[in-house]
Amino acid sequence: MSALPESGANRNPIEGVYKMKKTCSVLFALSLALALPLSAVETPAATDATPKKERNFRGELSCAKCTLKKAESCQAALTIKRKTKNTDDEGNPIIRTVVRMLKNNQAAKDFHGNICAPNKKVAVKVTGVLEGEKKNRIIVASKIAKVVKKKANTDS
């Protein structure tokens, strides 16, 4: 009499491992084949079909060539001052200056006569859309209006 059971006594345990690996790899390949076409479908949020919202920018408008010396040809540039969360040694917020170029569209060309001179800056409110990525963003202006700075009250 043998100590091993009759059924499955001649079975090799390594064959079972290979069958399981083969089954798992086939299931993985099937799931991958089904997942790839689904990931290629574009969602409405991923497309650029939605128009960008117009924003208002306040700052000083000047000529990028004549005043700022940042361009080869005349182009409008908006200098925006922003307060940061960081503070200096005295506790005052640090002010960061950002210069955004304006696209040479009709609104910018019409206003350019007011700023095209050395060291000439005009306080303005620009209504437009940001275009581009990160540091290469430009403003596509739809409206440019002069802003009158408020005078401080000297009444005592």
C-alpha positions as CSV (number, residue, x, y, z in Angstrom):
1,M,0.0,0.0,0.0
2,S,1.0,3.4,-0.9
3,A,1.0,6.4,1.4
4,L,-0.1,8.8,-1.4
5,P,-3.7,9.1,-2.4
6,E,-4.8,7.5,-5.6
7,S,-6.2,10.5,-7.4
8,G,-3.6,13.3,-8.3
9,A,-0.7,11.3,-7.0
10,N,1.3,11.8,-10.1
11,R,0.6,15.5,-10.4
12,N,3.6,18.0,-10.4
13,P,2.9,21.0,-8.1
14,I,4.9,23.3,-10.4
15,E,2.5,22.7,-13.3
16,G,-0.3,24.4,-11.2
17,V,1.8,27.5,-10.7
18,Y,2.5,27.8,-14.5
19,K,-1.2,27.4,-15.3
20,M,-2.1,30.1,-12.8
21,K,0.6,32.5,-14.2
22,K,-0.7,31.9,-17.7
23,T,-4.3,32.5,-16.6
24,C,-3.4,35.8,-14.8
25,S,-1.3,37.1,-17.8
26,V,-4.2,36.4,-20.2
27,L,-6.7,38.2,-17.9
28,F,-4.3,41.1,-17.5
29,A,-3.8,41.4,-21.3
30,L,-7.6,41.3,-21.8
31,S,-8.2,44.1,-19.2
32,L,-5.5,46.2,-20.8
33,A,-6.9,45.7,-24.2
34,L,-10.3,46.9,-22.9
35,A,-8.9,49.8,-21.0
36,L,-6.9,51.4,-23.8
37,P,-9.8,52.3,-26.1
38,L,-11.7,53.8,-23.2
39,S,-8.9,56.1,-22.2
40,A,-8.6,57.4,-25.8
41,V,-12.1,58.8,-25.7
42,E,-12.0,62.6,-25.1
43,T,-14.1,64.0,-22.4
44,P,-15.8,67.4,-22.9
45,A,-13.7,68.9,-20.1
46,A,-10.5,68.0,-21.8
47,T,-11.3,69.9,-25.1
48,D,-10.6,73.5,-25.7
49,A,-14.1,74.1,-27.0
50,T,-15.1,76.2,-23.9
51,P,-14.3,79.9,-24.3
52,K,-12.0,81.4,-21.7
53,K,-13.5,83.9,-19.4
54,E,-12.7,87.6,-19.8
55,R,-10.9,89.2,-16.8
56,N,-10.0,92.7,-15.8
57,F,-6.4,93.6,-15.3
58,R,-5.2,96.9,-13.6
59,G,-1.7,98.3,-14.0
60,E,0.5,100.6,-15.9
61,L,0.6,100.2,-19.7
62,S,3.8,101.1,-21.5
63,C,5.5,100.4,-24.8
64,A,7.6,97.2,-24.6
65,K,10.2,98.6,-27.0
66,C,10.4,102.3,-26.2
67,T,10.0,102.2,-22.4
68,L,10.8,98.7,-21.2
69,K,13.3,97.6,-23.9
70,K,11.9,94.1,-23.9
71,A,10.8,93.8,-27.6
72,E,12.2,94.4,-31.0
73,S,9.2,96.2,-32.3
74,C,6.5,98.4,-30.6
75,Q,4.1,96.4,-28.5
76,A,2.0,97.2,-25.5
77,A,3.1,95.7,-22.1
78,L,1.1,95.8,-18.9
79,T,3.0,96.1,-15.6
80,I,1.0,94.6,-12.7
81,K,2.0,94.9,-9.1
82,R,0.8,92.1,-6.8
83,K,1.1,91.6,-3.0
84,T,2.5,88.2,-2.0
85,K,1.9,86.2,1.1
86,N,5.5,86.7,2.2
87,T,6.5,89.6,4.3
88,D,9.8,91.5,4.7
89,D,11.7,92.1,8.0
90,E,9.3,94.8,9.1
91,G,6.1,92.8,8.4
92,N,5.1,94.5,5.2
93,P,3.9,92.3,2.3
94,I,6.4,91.9,-0.5
95,I,5.2,93.4,-3.8
96,R,5.9,91.4,-6.9
97,T,5.9,93.1,-10.3
98,V,4.6,91.0,-13.3
99,V,4.9,92.3,-16.9
100,R,2.4,90.8,-19.4
101,M,2.6,91.6,-23.1
102,L,-0.6,92.4,-25.0
103,K,-1.3,90.8,-28.3
104,N,-1.1,93.3,-31.2
105,N,-4.8,93.2,-31.9
106,Q,-7.0,96.2,-32.9
107,A,-7.7,97.3,-29.3
108,A,-4.0,97.4,-28.4
109,K,-3.1,99.2,-31.7
110,D,-5.7,101.9,-31.1
111,F,-4.4,102.7,-27.6
112,H,-0.7,102.4,-28.5
113,G,-0.4,106.1,-29.5
114,N,-1.0,107.0,-25.9
115,I,2.0,105.0,-24.6
116,C,4.6,105.0,-27.5
117,A,7.2,107.3,-26.1
118,P,10.3,106.8,-23.8
119,N,9.4,106.5,-20.1
120,K,5.7,107.0,-20.7
121,K,3.4,104.9,-18.5
122,V,-0.4,105.2,-18.3
123,A,-2.6,103.7,-15.6
124,V,-5.2,101.5,-17.3
125,K,-7.8,98.8,-16.8
126,V,-7.5,96.1,-19.5
127,T,-10.4,93.7,-20.2
128,G,-9.3,90.6,-21.9
129,V,-8.4,86.9,-22.0
130,L,-5.1,85.2,-21.0
131,E,-3.6,83.1,-23.8
132,G,-0.6,80.8,-23.6
133,E,1.1,78.8,-20.8
134,K,2.9,79.8,-17.6
135,K,5.5,82.6,-18.2
136,N,4.7,82.9,-21.9
137,R,1.2,84.2,-21.3
138,I,-0.1,87.2,-23.2
139,I,-3.2,89.2,-22.8
140,V,-5.7,89.4,-25.7
141,A,-7.3,92.7,-25.0
142,S,-10.9,93.5,-25.9
143,K,-11.1,96.8,-24.2
144,I,-8.5,99.2,-22.7
145,A,-9.6,102.2,-20.6
146,K,-7.6,104.9,-18.8
147,V,-7.9,104.9,-15.0
148,V,-7.9,108.1,-13.0
149,K,-5.9,107.5,-9.8
150,K,-7.8,108.6,-6.7
151,K,-6.2,111.5,-4.9
152,A,-5.6,111.2,-1.2
153,N,-7.8,113.3,1.1
154,T,-6.0,116.3,2.5
155,D,-8.9,117.5,4.6
156,S,-8.0,117.9,8.3
